């Protein structure tokens, strides 16, 4: 029996090594294709003066760090405890794989790593993803409602999307709050024998019920993330001569951040730029200039995640020992 167990462990170890090599090769191939498909974006970025490129890269590093720290706080709510290289590295890998592969591949690989290395149940992970959705929707509405409300009450003419965003944000806020209250009343405290969906929802609601103070911290980190991302894009606009106000870019960034949750293309490439260009065109901006600035901004983000994503892929996902 002992010999059979030993042989099984050896076979499993060989299978895991083969899988790691296959994943690594797929990553390198995906990264190569990704760079080749985005050469023009990198050309736009590196055509800028070196000092401005340095500032842009610094600004590009700040939102991901805040986002990774938010991930650390969220996973702690579900009982996970990660080292720095894990909570920061997994966030880099998650975004990196979402860029080079379709179908939110980063979420799947992150879930597999947590399950393998920390025995983090998939029901908890799905609850964690659901919590991210709720927080993003809730904080986006909380930011957009006062911002659009102020613009509408200012008396100055506003584009049609301002009033539509106000209505959408109010509806989203009501939906999130009402949905949470409804689920709290309907779901059981102990989900033994229930479906997996019920188990995942129960994990999520347990966190909502037991950690309101910590959830506020996560929400504030989400707000900080959106503001820092807005600051990066706003700086890029000043370089390219786009005459946009900070609050306009902030409002559009809130809408873009929501589209990331239902990403259609890898990394939402093309979708974010299209939303930004379209809405700023409604404010009288030149679409060609806006798009050029957005392309350079995208290139800076891609460069940041390509480097760190590749490094942490090797450190975490492809060097994990067989458990």
GITAPE-V783245 format. One record per residue. N is the residue number from 0. RES is the residue in three letters. PSI is psi in degrees with one decimal (NA if undefined). D_CENTER is the distance of its C-alpha to the mean C-alpha in Angstrom with 2 decimals. Layout:
[[N/RES/PSI/D_CENTER] [N/RES/PSI/D_CENTER]]
//
This chain:
[[0/UNK/-41.4/46.96] [1/UNK/-41.3/45.66] [2/UNK/-38.0/45.97] [3/UNK/-41.7/44.06] [4/UNK/-41.9/41.18] [5/UNK/-44.7/41.23] [6/UNK/-39.7/41.22] [7/UNK/-43.2/38.33] [8/UNK/-38.0/36.24] [9/UNK/-43.3/37.22] [10/UNK/-41.2/36.28] [11/UNK/-38.8/32.88] [12/UNK/-40.6/32.37] [13/UNK/-41.1/33.45] [14/UNK/-41.5/31.13] [15/UNK/-39.6/28.15] [16/UNK/-42.4/29.22] [17/UNK/-42.7/29.60] [18/UNK/-40.8/26.14] [19/UNK/-45.1/24.65] [20/UNK/-43.7/26.68] [21/UNK/-43.0/25.71] [22/UNK/-40.4/21.97] [23/UNK/-43.4/22.50] [24/UNK/-40.3/24.60] [25/UNK/-37.1/22.15] [26/UNK/-45.8/19.44] [27/UNK/-41.3/21.99] [28/UNK/-43.1/23.05] [29/UNK/-40.6/19.60] [30/UNK/-41.8/18.98] [31/UNK/-47.1/22.47] [32/UNK/-38.9/22.05] [33/UNK/-45.7/18.77] [34/UNK/-43.1/20.62] [35/UNK/-35.9/23.66] [36/UNK/-12.3/21.88] [37/UNK/25.0/20.39] [38/UNK/-42.7/23.49] [39/UNK/-36.3/24.27] [40/UNK/-43.0/21.02] [41/UNK/-34.0/21.84] [42/UNK/-41.7/25.40] [43/UNK/-42.0/24.47] [44/UNK/-49.0/22.58] [45/UNK/-1.3/25.42] [46/UNK/-12.1/28.05] [47/UNK/160.8/27.22] [48/UNK/145.8/29.29] [49/UNK/-40.1/28.29] [50/UNK/-34.4/27.97] [51/UNK/-34.1/25.49] [52/UNK/-40.5/23.43] [53/UNK/-43.3/23.42] [54/UNK/-42.3/22.32] [55/UNK/-43.5/19.48] [56/UNK/-35.7/18.27] [57/UNK/-45.5/18.65] [58/UNK/-30.5/16.65] [59/UNK/-24.5/13.89] [60/UNK/-20.5/13.87] [61/UNK/-48.9/13.60] [62/UNK/-41.9/10.10] [63/UNK/-35.4/8.68] [64/UNK/-43.6/11.57] [65/UNK/-40.9/10.97] [66/UNK/-39.9/7.43] [67/UNK/-36.8/9.33] [68/UNK/-35.4/12.21] [69/UNK/-40.6/10.58] [70/UNK/-40.8/9.81] [71/UNK/-44.2/13.49] [72/UNK/-39.3/14.70] [73/UNK/-44.8/13.23] [74/UNK/-27.1/14.66] [75/UNK/-32.7/17.85] [76/UNK/-26.4/18.25] [77/UNK/13.3/18.62] [78/UNK/4.9/21.07] [79/UNK/148.4/19.13] [80/UNK/105.6/20.13] [81/UNK/151.6/18.52] [82/UNK/168.5/19.84] [83/UNK/-46.1/18.12] [84/UNK/-21.3/17.90] [85/UNK/-52.6/16.13] [86/UNK/-31.8/13.50] [87/UNK/-46.4/12.82] [88/UNK/-40.4/13.59] [89/UNK/-34.6/11.66] [90/UNK/-40.5/8.32] [91/UNK/-45.0/9.82] [92/UNK/-41.0/11.06] [93/UNK/-50.4/8.12] [94/UNK/-40.6/6.58] [95/UNK/-47.8/10.33] [96/UNK/-29.6/11.38] [97/UNK/-26.0/9.07] [98/UNK/-42.6/10.89] [99/UNK/-14.6/14.28] [100/UNK/148.2/14.52] [101/UNK/171.9/14.24] [102/UNK/29.4/13.47] [103/UNK/47.5/10.06] [104/UNK/-30.5/12.22] [105/UNK/-39.1/9.85] [106/UNK/-40.5/9.69] [107/UNK/-45.4/13.46] [108/UNK/-36.7/14.28] [109/UNK/-40.7/12.61] [110/UNK/-41.9/14.60] [111/UNK/-40.8/17.65] [112/UNK/-47.4/17.59] [113/UNK/-37.0/17.46] [114/UNK/-42.8/20.19] [115/UNK/-45.3/22.32] [116/UNK/-24.4/22.22] [117/UNK/7.0/21.92] [118/UNK/38.0/23.18] [119/UNK/112.0/20.14] [120/UNK/145.1/21.03] [121/UNK/-32.1/19.00] [122/UNK/-38.3/19.88] [123/UNK/-39.5/18.23] [124/UNK/-41.8/15.03] [125/UNK/-38.3/15.00] [126/UNK/-38.2/15.83] [127/UNK/-45.1/12.93] [128/UNK/-42.5/10.47] [129/UNK/-39.3/12.81] [130/UNK/-40.0/12.80] [131/UNK/-42.1/9.09] [132/UNK/-47.5/10.05] [133/UNK/-46.0/13.19] [134/UNK/-43.1/12.08] [135/UNK/-45.9/9.73] [136/UNK/-45.8/12.73] [137/UNK/-48.4/15.25] [138/UNK/-33.1/14.22] [139/UNK/-43.9/13.69] [140/UNK/-42.3/17.18] [141/UNK/-30.0/18.60] [142/UNK/-42.3/17.73] [143/UNK/-35.6/18.82] [144/UNK/-54.0/22.03] [145/UNK/-34.6/23.87] [146/UNK/-51.1/22.80] [147/UNK/-35.1/23.99] [148/UNK/-41.9/26.86] [149/UNK/-42.8/28.11] [150/UNK/-40.5/28.08] [151/UNK/-32.8/29.98] [152/UNK/-9.8/32.48] [153/UNK/-20.4/33.10] [154/UNK/-12.9/35.55] [155/UNK/150.0/34.45] [156/UNK/136.5/33.64] [157/UNK/147.6/29.98] [158/UNK/157.3/28.32] [159/UNK/-29.8/28.10] [160/UNK/-18.1/24.30] [161/UNK/-50.5/24.56] [162/UNK/-37.2/26.64] [163/UNK/-37.8/24.61] [164/UNK/-37.5/21.39] [165/UNK/-47.7/23.46] [166/UNK/-44.6/24.70] [167/UNK/-41.1/21.38] [168/UNK/-41.3/19.86] [169/UNK/-44.5/22.99] [170/UNK/-39.1/22.85] [171/UNK/-41.5/19.24] [172/UNK/-45.1/20.20] [173/UNK/-41.5/23.33] [174/UNK/-44.3/21.69] [175/UNK/-47.4/19.22] [176/UNK/-48.1/22.13] [177/UNK/-40.0/24.71] [178/UNK/-39.9/22.74] [179/UNK/-44.9/22.10] [180/UNK/-41.9/25.80] [181/UNK/-45.8/26.98] [182/UNK/-36.4/25.22] [183/UNK/-36.9/26.51] [184/UNK/-30.1/30.00] [185/UNK/-30.4/29.94] [186/UNK/145.6/28.32] [187/UNK/157.9/30.61] [188/UNK/-39.2/30.31] [189/UNK/112.4/31.06] [190/UNK/19.7/29.62] [191/UNK/134.2/32.05] [192/UNK/3.1/33.12] [193/UNK/175.4/30.50] [194/UNK/164.2/28.11] [195/UNK/-33.8/24.82] [196/UNK/-44.5/23.03] [197/UNK/-39.2/25.08] [198/UNK/-45.3/24.31] [199/UNK/-44.1/20.50] [200/UNK/-35.9/21.00] [201/UNK/-39.8/23.49] [202/UNK/-43.6/21.20] [203/UNK/-47.1/18.69] [204/UNK/-29.0/21.61] [205/UNK/-39.9/23.20] [206/UNK/-43.2/20.37] [207/UNK/-36.0/20.52] [208/UNK/-37.6/24.27] [209/UNK/-15.3/24.70] [210/UNK/54.9/22.18] [211/UNK/-37.7/22.12] [212/UNK/-43.3/22.42] [213/UNK/-33.0/19.56] [214/UNK/-34.2/17.33] [215/UNK/-39.0/18.39] [216/UNK/-43.8/17.26] [217/UNK/-41.3/13.70] [218/UNK/-41.3/13.93] [219/UNK/-35.1/15.38] [220/UNK/-36.2/12.70] [221/UNK/-41.3/10.21] [222/UNK/-44.5/13.05] [223/UNK/-40.7/13.52] [224/UNK/-47.1/10.04] [225/UNK/-41.0/10.79] [226/UNK/-42.7/14.32] [227/UNK/-39.9/13.75] [228/UNK/-37.9/11.69] [229/UNK/-42.3/14.61] [230/UNK/-38.6/17.09] [231/UNK/-47.2/16.08] [232/UNK/-39.5/16.50] [233/UNK/-41.1/19.61] [234/UNK/-40.8/21.13] [235/UNK/-39.0/20.70] [236/UNK/-39.3/22.46] [237/UNK/-34.1/25.28] [238/UNK/-40.6/25.85] [239/UNK/0.5/26.25] [240/UNK/22.3/28.29] [241/UNK/120.9/26.14] [242/UNK/72.6/27.74] [243/UNK/147.9/24.89] [244/UNK/153.2/24.68] [245/UNK/-41.0/21.84] [246/UNK/-30.4/21.61] [247/UNK/-44.7/21.42] [248/UNK/-38.3/18.46] [249/UNK/-45.2/16.78] [250/UNK/-42.8/17.54] [251/UNK/-36.6/16.28] [252/UNK/-34.5/12.96] [253/UNK/-45.0/12.63] [254/UNK/-41.1/13.47] [255/UNK/-40.7/11.13] [256/UNK/-33.5/8.08] [257/UNK/-35.1/9.69] [258/UNK/-22.3/10.21] [259/UNK/-25.2/6.69] [260/UNK/-23.8/7.41] [261/UNK/49.9/10.54] [262/UNK/127.5/9.93] [263/UNK/-45.1/13.55] [264/UNK/160.1/13.67] [265/UNK/122.7/12.03] [266/UNK/12.9/9.08] [267/UNK/25.0/10.39] [268/UNK/130.1/13.20] [269/UNK/-35.4/16.04] [270/UNK/-50.7/14.60] [271/UNK/-45.5/13.05] [272/UNK/-39.3/16.24] [273/UNK/-42.4/18.41] [274/UNK/-47.4/17.26] [275/UNK/-47.0/17.73] [276/UNK/-42.5/21.04] [277/UNK/-47.1/22.35] [278/UNK/-37.6/21.86] [279/UNK/-27.9/23.19] [280/UNK/-35.2/26.04] [281/UNK/-20.0/26.91] [282/UNK/8.9/27.32] [283/UNK/12.0/29.74] [284/UNK/154.7/27.73] [285/UNK/120.6/28.59] [286/UNK/-35.9/26.08] [287/UNK/-43.1/27.00] [288/UNK/-42.8/26.35] [289/UNK/-45.1/23.02] [290/UNK/-38.0/21.88] [291/UNK/-42.3/23.21] [292/UNK/-40.4/21.28] [293/UNK/-35.0/17.98] [294/UNK/-44.3/18.89] [295/UNK/-39.1/19.59] [296/UNK/-45.2/16.37] [297/UNK/-40.5/14.44] [298/UNK/-39.9/16.88] [299/UNK/-43.0/16.24] [300/UNK/-42.4/12.50] [301/UNK/-42.1/13.54] [302/UNK/-43.7/16.32] [303/UNK/-49.9/14.44] [304/UNK/-27.5/12.08] [305/UNK/-42.8/15.14] [306/UNK/-56.5/17.30] [307/UNK/-35.0/15.35] [308/UNK/-40.9/13.76] [309/UNK/-43.3/17.37] [310/UNK/-49.9/18.86] [311/UNK/-21.1/16.85] [312/UNK/-43.3/17.15] [313/UNK/-39.9/20.85] [314/UNK/-38.1/20.90] [315/UNK/-62.3/18.98] [316/UNK/-30.0/18.69] [317/UNK/1.9/22.05] [318/UNK/9.3/24.13] [319/UNK/127.5/23.61] [320/UNK/155.9/27.14] [321/UNK/126.0/28.43] [322/UNK/NA/28.40]]
//
